[in-house]
Amino acid sequence: MTNDSFKTRNTQTSKEIDISIIIPSHNKFPLNMFTLYSLEKQHFDLSKVEVFLLDDASTDQTPTLLNNYHPAFHFYYIRCEKNIGRAKIRNLGIQHAIGKIIIFLDAEMYVKPTFIRNHFYYHQHKDNLIVTGAMRCKALYSCIYPSFQPEQLHDIKEIIKDDSELSIRFSQWLNTLTEPFPLLTFQDFDDGNFEIVSFEKSSWFTLIPEQYGPELEGFSFPWMAFLTGNVSLRKNLLDKVGGFDEEFVLYGYEDWELGYRLFHSGAVYIASDKVSSFHQEHPISSDKWQEAIENYYLFLTKHPDIDVLFLGIELSQLASLIEMNDILIDYRSLLENHLEEYLVFNKLFIQILVTIVLLLKIDCMHINILGAAGFTEKQRNDLIQELSKLKKLNSYNKLAAFISKIISS
């Protein structure tokens, strides 16, 4: 669709658009077809919904099949001939969206019929709300890929071993090893049979609402909930802070960076199980750890704040996500109540945090952290003395334990 076509559409006022759904896709066929199918089945007035499938230079069958796709909702298929990346492709959708509420959805997310209705309902009560369903996500094997890892194929066999029909389909796939093979049909989704091949998949983000509840009470990093696999907000919030930062061209953190700006503009986060989705499993991508670390470092340079700096503690595996949160709570409380008494401690602690991040960036092991930070013998002794003072307060035990760990690293 051309820009002129969008201009024509935007002048038409007969159809008021409540919801704009932005779905970037890169080589996600046929998973993206199941995702679109789930949106066709929504218990919502689809005349008030527009869906953008943004094809970021796919080389699969997506272009062939979607050019003649005509669902009940307003559908726009936009293809980029060159891959422009995660931030730019979503900004392209934002640029054309006219809905009052924006839902970002990944191309491999299957959703239940109440998905749009429940997202919409939340935003009728608060204007500054951001609703994430990604933290309540289940996994689902809807297709078999030739490049699946052995452990993925083993998982499928175990899940379907008691279902004769799915077992037959699996055996049929063994003779077609060159392209993705749908294990499920549209009818399986209609009948609810798809849940046979769905399962709970533990991840770091599922731990957050389990620990802190849907309103993330006590969690110092609520902006982590801005996960574009399944998240919604009012468009005027995006208009207020701007879209995704297009300097993030590698893997990761473009969503959290936007979520961070939204949080500091007054947005409130909720992790709801009423808008959950099913992630259709696909081949495990190559390790993008170093790309993610580069983008984390970019995030930190744009927002050199203590909570962003703290992320290095968990990334370096010096503390779990929950422990990192507890340490930050202790640290903030210490500064609030005893800042003047712990100026030396604060200076040394910040130096440690910066060193942890730098070791991540150059991909070095986190051992002898004080040595890597360039601590002199006096600074080391000062830190030990400050730690002794801290322990006597007996109110900041998580912070004290972390410092002890750093000293002995």
N, C-alpha and C positions, 0 to 999 in steps of 0.2 A: 504494500500500500504506500502511496506517495504522500508527501507532506500536504499537497493540495487536497487530497482526499480527506485527511484529518481536519483541515480547515473547514471543509464543507460539512463534515460531521459535527464539528463543534458549534456551528450556527443553527443546528437543528434542535429546537427546544421541545419537540413533541415527546421525546423520550428522556425522562430525567434519569441520569445514571447515579445510583447510590454507591455502587461498589466497582472499583477497578482492581482486577487481579493481574499481577505482573509476574510472568513465568519465563525466566531465561532458560534456554535449553542448548546444550552442546552434546550432540551424539547420544541422546537419551531415548531414541526410538527402540522398542515400542512402549517403553514405560510412560512416555509423555502422552501417548494415546489413551492409556488407562487413566491418567491424571485428568485429562480433558473430559473423558467419559464420566468420571465421578462428579465433575462440575455440572454436567448436563442433568444430573439426577438430583439436584439440590431442591430442598423445600423452601424456595424463595422465588420471588417474581424475577425471572431471568431477563425480562425486558429492561430491568434496571441494573443489569450487570454487564460489564464489558471485561473481556479477557484478552490479554496480550501474550501471544507466544512469540518470544524474542529469540530467534534462531541465530546463535553466535557461531556462524560458519560451520554448521554440521556437515559431515560427509556421509551420513547415513540416509535412511529413507524419509526422514522428516519432511524435506521440501516437497517431495512428490505427493505425499499423502495429505498434507495440510493445505495445499493451494486450493483444493475443492472441498474444504471442510465447512459445513454450514449448520452450526448448532443453534439452539434457541437463544442463547445469549449473544451479545454483540462480540464478534470475534475478529481479531486483527493479528495476522501473521506477518511478522517483519523479519526479513532475513538479512543478515550482514554477511557480505562476501568474504570479509577478513575478520578473524577473531579479535574482538575489542576488549574482552575481559569482563570480570564480574561487576565492577563498579559502573563502567560506561554502559553496559547493556541494560542494567536496571535503571540508570538515569534516562535512557532512551524511552523506557516505558513510562517513567514519571512524567517526562516531557509531554507525552501524548494523552495521559490519563486525565479524565474529567470527573471521575467519581469522587464523592465526598469522603469516602473511606478507601484506603489503599490496602490491599492484601498482597504481600510478597509470598510467593509459593514456589518451591522447587519443582522442576519438571518431572521428578520421580516420586512425588507425593500423592498418594491416593487418599481421598477424604470421604467422610460419611455424609449422607444427605443433609444433615443439620449444620454442616460446617459454615457456610456463608451466613445463615440465619443467626447463628450464635456469635460469630464475629460481629455482625451488624448490631445485635442486641447490646453487647457490651458498650458500644460507642454511643448509645442513646442516653447513657447515664453520666458519662464523664467525657469532657472534650479533650482532656490531655492524656488519655489512656493509651497505652501500648499493650496489645494482647498477643502473647506468644503461645503457640501450640507445639512448638518444636521441642520443648522440654518434656512433653508428654507423649513423644512419638514411639510407635511400635515399628518393628521391621516386618517385611513381607517379601516372599519370593514369588513374584508374578511371572518372571521370565528366567530362562536359563541362557547363559552366555558361554560361548566357546572358551573365553578367557577367564572364566571363573577359577578361583584357586581350589585346590583339592578339598580344603576344609569347608568351603562353601558348598561344593557338590555333596560332601558327606552330610552337611546340615540338612540339605534338601531331602536326601534319601531317608534320613531319620524322621523328618517331619511328615513325609507322605507314606511311610511304610505300611500304614494301616488303611490307606485309601487306594482302592484298586484302580479307579479311574485315573488318578494323578500318577500312579505308578506306571500305568500303560503309557501315558503321555511322556513320562520321563524316559522310558525305553525307546519311544519314537524319536526323541531328541538325540539319542546316541547315534542315530544314523544321519543326522543333519548337523555336522559339527562346524559349519562355516558361517553361520549367522545366528543372531538371537532367536530363541525359540520360546514363544509364549506358553508358559505352563498353565496359565489361566485363560478363560474366555470372558467376554462381557457378561455372559449368563452366570458365570461363577460369582461375579461381583453382584449381580442383581439378586441372586439367591442367598448371598451371604457366605457361600462356600469358600471365599477367599481367605476367611479367617482361619481356615485349616492350616494355611501356610504362613500365618502371621505368628510372631513371637515377641516376647519382651527382650529388648537388647539394652543391657546396662551401658551407660555412658556417663561421662562427667556431668553432662547437663541434666540427666534424669535425677542425679543426686540433689540438685539444688532445691527443687520444689518439695522433695521428700524431707529435706532437712529444715527448710524455712517456710514451707507452706506456699499456697498459690500467690499470696501477696508479697512473698520474699522478705518477710519481716525479719530483721536482724542481719540481712545479707548486705554487705557493703559494696557489692558490685552488681546492682540490679540491671545495669546496661548490658551485662552479658546475655540477658534474655532477648536482646535484639538479634535474633537468628533468622536470617531471611529464608530459611527453608519453610517457615510458616509463622508469619507475624503480621499484625495489622495495626493501623493507626489512621487518624484523620489526616487528610491531605494538607490541611492548613498547618499542621505541625511540620511537615516537610517543607512547605513554603517558607516557614519561619526560619528554619536552620539551614536550608539547602539540602541537596541530595547527597549521594555518595561522593566521597573525595576520590577523584579520578587519578590521583597520584598513586593510589594503591592498584598496581597493575599485576602483582604477583598473587600468590595464594593467601587468603585470610586477612582478617582484621578490618576489612572495609566495612563490614556490618557493625562490629563493635564500635568503631570510630564514629559512625553515624549515630548509633545508639547512645554513645557517651555525650555527644552534642545535644541530642534530644533530652537526655536525663538532666543535663545542666540548664536546659531551657524550661524545665518544669514538668516534663513528662513523668507519668507514673506507670510502673510495669506490673503486669499480672500474668502468671503462668497458669493457664486454664486447661483442664482436661476436657472441657466442653468443645474445644476446637482442635482436638488432637488429630494426628494424621498417621498414615502408614508409609514408612519409607520403603520403596521398592528397591531391594538390594541389587547392586550392579557390581561389575568387576572392581576389585580393590585397586584404587589409583596408586600410582607410584608415590614414594615417600616425598612429601613436600615440606618436610620439617624446616629446611633451611630457608625456603621461600617464606614460610610463616614467620620465622624469627626475623627476617628482614622487614616484613610488614609490621611486626610488633615493635621493632625499633623505630620505624617510621611513625607509628601511632604514638610512641613515647615522645618523639621529637616534636610532634604537633601538640601534645598534651603532657607536658612534663610535670604531672601531678603525682602525688604520693600513691594514690590507688592504682594508677597505671604502672608506676614503678614497681609496686608490690607484685604485679603479675609475674615478674621474673622469679619470685620465690617458688611458685607452683610450676612454672615452665621448666625450671632447673631441677624439679623433683626434690627440692630441699624441704618441701612441705606439701601436704595434700591441699585440695581446694578449701575444705572446711578449716584446716589448720591455718591456712593463709588468711582466711577471714577473721579467725580468732586473734591472730597476731596483730592484724591491722586494728581491730577493736581495742586491744590492749594498748597499742602504740598511740592511738588517738586519745584515749583516756589519760594516758601518762602525760602527754603534752598539755592536755586541758587542765590537769590538776597539779602538775609538778614541773612545768616548763622551765622555770628559772633554775631549778635544782638539777636539771638534766640537760643543760645546753651542750656539755661535752659529749654526753651519750648520744644526743640527737645528731650531732655533727658526724660522729664516728659511724652511727647506724646508717645514715644516708650514704656515706662513702661505701659501706658494705653493699647496700642495695644496688648502687650504680655499678659496682664491680661485678655483681651477680649477672646483671644485664650484659655487660661487656663480654663476660666469659661465654654467655649464650651466643652473642653475635659472632664471636670468632670460633665458636664450636669447640670450646675447651672444657675439660672436666672441672667440676666445682670441688676442687680439693685445695687445701691451704689457701682459703679465700682471703684471710688477712694478709698473707704474703702477696697474693695477686693484687690486693688493694694498695700495696706499698706501705703497709703499716710499719712504723719504726717500733723498736722495743718499748719505747715510752708510750706510744699509742696503744700497743697491745696491753701493757700494764694498766693504762688508763681505762681501757675497755673492761678489763677484769675487775677493776675497782668499782666501776659504774655498775657492772653486773651484780657485784656483791651488795651494793646499795639497793639495787632494784629488787633483789630477792628478799631483802628485809621488809620491804613494803608488803610482800605476800599478797599482792593484788593483781600482779601482771605476770602470772606464771607461764602463760603461753609465749609471751615475748621473751621472758628470761630463758626459757628452754630453747628457744630458737637461737638466741645469742650464744648460749653454751654450745650448741651444735656447730655454729660458725667458728667459734674459737678452737674447737677440737677437730675441725675439718682438715 
